[in-house]
């Protein structure tokens, strides 16, 4: 029985490593998937079928089965929106299936390593949510880069308008001259407009993808100017000055609240580190927490108090600008 569990955990780990490598490092597969969009001929469907890989078809099959329910479909659509915002070329079904595979692999490894069902389930639950944490971190990094690039972007748009360009021509210049990720968002605007979407709808779509207050301010200014008129370049210059001032204030606040953030990390990680240390030194001493009802009650109370402490620390260090 132990050998079978070890075998399946080993296979599951190999699948997880291969999936992660293929998704984040195998650009050739992504290019093959987009081939039929770049070459819309009769042979494109054949190329797409030949370039499809068995594991991706399996991910789609499992994900679609889960997404058939109403709640599952809503969850999958939410995942797809987050994947678009994080610039990750994956479907919601594929990402959810990756989460399931990682959770199962962690469960099997936990059963082998700890031999405690409750602790193995806890490890599997944590592993299941790890991809979502990575996705959220990637989304925040993309948003942070866009906020940092926004002042220069606004200045480029303003200078293009002063040179006599139209708004879409200025967007085209920005998509070619600016680095990623903000250039990718402007390219998406141009693609939507070329497909027949109005400029207002394309800007609203950008507002949904990039959930940044500074970007919302720019989009709102452009939409209002297109309705009532006015000097858009002058408006953008004023917005650029405002955003630069906000970025400066946010930097000062980040420095002043660094101690609070470090305290939050210490409070969050210290109990886990202590449990791991005690488990490594004397496993029988800590096992009672996971086997006795009183231990589960103590763990539940500890988790609740931990979350309350983290909540108050986050509220203290979060200052709206």
N, C-alpha and C positions, 0 to 999 in steps of 0.2 A: 504493500500500500504506500509506504514511504517513497519507494522508488518511482511509482507511478506519479505521485504528487510532484516529486522533483523533476521528472521528465516533462510534465505538462507546464510547470513553472518555467523551465528552461526554454521550451518552445514559445511560450507566451512572451518571455523577455526578448527573444530574438525577433518576434513579430513587432513588438513595440519599438525596438531600436531601428528596425528596417522602415517602419512607417514614419517615424520621426525624421530619419535620414532622407527618405524619399520626398517628404513634404517640404522640408526646409532647405535641403541642399541639392536636390536633383532638379536643376532648372531645365534640363532637356525634356523631362516629362511635361513640365508646364508649357514649354514651347510647342510640343506635339499636340497638347490639348487645344491650344489656340490656333493651330495650323489651319483648320477649316474656316476660321473667321478671317484670316489674312489671305487665304486663297479659296474663295467661294466658287469652286467648280464641282463637277459631278464626281470627281475622284476624292473629294474631301471627306465624304462619309466613310469611304473605304479606308482612307488614311487614319481617320479617327478610330475606327474599329480595330485596325491592325496595331495602333499604338496604345490601345487601352491595356491596362495591366489587371491581372486577376484579383490582386488585393484590393484595388480601388472599386471594382465591381462588387466585391464582397462587402466593403464598407457601405456602399450605396444601398445594397440589398438589406443589410441589417438596419441602417438608419431609416430607410423608407418604411420598413415594417414597424418601427417604433413611432415614426411620425404620422402613421395613419390615424391614430387617435386624435381627438380635438386638443387635449392638453399637450400631447407630444408635438403636434403640428405647430402650436403656438410657441413651444419651447425651441423647436428647430428654427423657426423664423427669427426668433430673438438671437439665436446663435449666429445665424447668417448675417444679421445686421452688425453684430459685434465683429465678425470676421472681416466684413467689408471695411469697417472703421479701423481695424488693425492692419489692413492691407495684406491679409493672409489669403492665398488662393486656395481655399477649401470650401466645400459645401457644408451646410449645417449637419447633414446626415453623416458625412465623413468624420467631422470633428467629434460628434457625439459617440460614434462607434470607437474612435480612438480612446475616448475617456473610459468606455466600457472595458476595452482590452487592457488598459493600464490598471483599472480597478481589479479585474480578475487576476492579472499577473501579481499584483501586490497582495491579494488575498492568499494565493498559493504560496508565495514566498513568506508571508507572515505566518502561515500555518507551519511551515518548515522551521522558521527561525525561532518563533516564540512558543509554539505548541499550546497556545491559549486562544481559544476561538474568539473570545471577546476582543482581545488585543489585536488579533489578525483582522477582525472586522473593522476595527478602528483604523488600522493602517490602510486597509482597502478603501475606506470612506475618504480618508485624507488624500490618497493617491488619485481617487476619482475626480476630486476637485482641483488637483494640481494643474491640469491643462487649462482650466478656466482661469486660474490665477495667472498663468503665463499669458493667456489671451488678454486679460485685463491689464497686465503690466505692459504688454506690447501696445495696446490701445492708448494707454497713458503716455508712453514714450512718443508715439506718433503725434498725439495731440500737443505734447510739450514742444516738439520740433516745429510744428505748424505755428504755434504761438510765437516762438522765437523768430521764425522767418516772416511773420506777418508784417512787421513794420517796413522791412525792405520791399516786400511784395506790394504794399500799398503805395510806396514811393515810386516803384516802377510803373504801376498802373497810372498813377497821377502824371508822371512824366510822359508816358505814352499818350494820354489824353491831351496834354498840353501840346504835344507834337502834331496833333490833328487826327489821331487814330480814333476809331470808334471803340466802344466798350469791348466788343467781342475781339476786335483786333488787338486791343491791349491785353486781353486774357490770353490770346494766342502767343503774344510776345512773352508774357509771364510763364506760360507753360514750356516755352523753349529755353528761356534764359535762367530760370530759377532751378535750384536743386530739388530733389525729392525730400520729403513727401508732398510738399505743397504743389509742386508742378504736376504731380499725378492727379490731384484734385481738379486743377484747371483743365487738364487734358480730358478729364471725365465730363466737365461742363461742355467743352467743344464737341465731344462725341455725342452727347445728348442733344445738343442744338442741331448738329448735322443729321440726326435721326428724326428731326421734326418737332422736338420738344421746344417750347418757348423759353426765352431767356429767363423769365420770372420763375418758371417751374424748375429749370436747371439750377437756379440759385437756391430755391427752396430745398431741392434735393441735396445740394451741398451743405445747407444748414443742418439737415438731418444726419449727414455722414460725419461732419466735423462739428461736434457739440462743444464749441468754444465760445465764450462770451465775446471775445474780441472779434472773432469771425462773424458772429451774429450781428455785431454792431456794423461791420462793413456791409454785410448783405442787406441789412435793413436800410442803410443809407443809400445803397444803389437802387433798391426797390422803390424807395420814396422819391428819389430823383427821377426815375423813369416814369413815375406817375404825375408828378407836379412840376418837374423841370428844375433847373438850377445848374450851378457850376459844380460838376461832380469832382473835378480835380482839386478844387479848393476844399470841398467837403472831405475828400480823402486825406489831404494834407493835415487838416485839423484832427481827424481820427488817428492818423499816424502819430502825431504829437501826444495825443491822449494815451495811446497804447504804449508808447515808449515810457511815459511817466508811470503807467501802471506796472510795467515790467520792472522798472527800477524799484518801486515800492515793494513789489512782491519779493524781489531779491533781498531787500533789507529785512523783511518780515521772516523770510526763510532762515536768515542768519540768526535772528533773535530767538526763533522757536526751535533751533537745532537741539538744545538741551532737552526740551520737552519730547521731541521725536525719539531721541535716544532713550529716554526714560520709558517711553511706550514700548519700544523694542525689547528692552531689558525685562519689563514686566511681562511681556508676552512670551518670551523665550525661556525665561528662568525656570518656570515649573516643568516645561518639557525637558530641559537639560537636566534638571534634578531627578526626574523620573528615569531618564536614560542612564544617568550615573549610578543610581541605586540599583537599577536592573542589571547593570554590568557588574557591580560589586557583589550584590547579594540578591539574586532573583527571587528567592523564596520570601524575602521580606516584603517585596512590592507586589507579589502575585495576589495577595489577599485583597488588594484594592479592586481587582478585576474579577474575583470569584465570590466575594461575600456581598450580600445586599447592602450592608452598611458602607462597604467600600464604594459601591456604585453611587450611593447617596452622597458620600463625601466628594466623589469626583464631580457629580452633577452640581453641587453647591459651589465647588471650586471653579468650575467652568463659568457658571453664572456670575460669580464675583469678578472673575477675570475679565469677562466681557464688559461688565459695568465699569471697571477701572479703565479699560482701553477706550470705551465710549467717552468718558469724561476727559481723558487726556486728549483725544482727538478734538473734542469740542473746545478745549482750552487753546490748542495750537492752531486751530483753523480760524483765520482772520480774513474776512471778506474785504476785497479791495474794490 
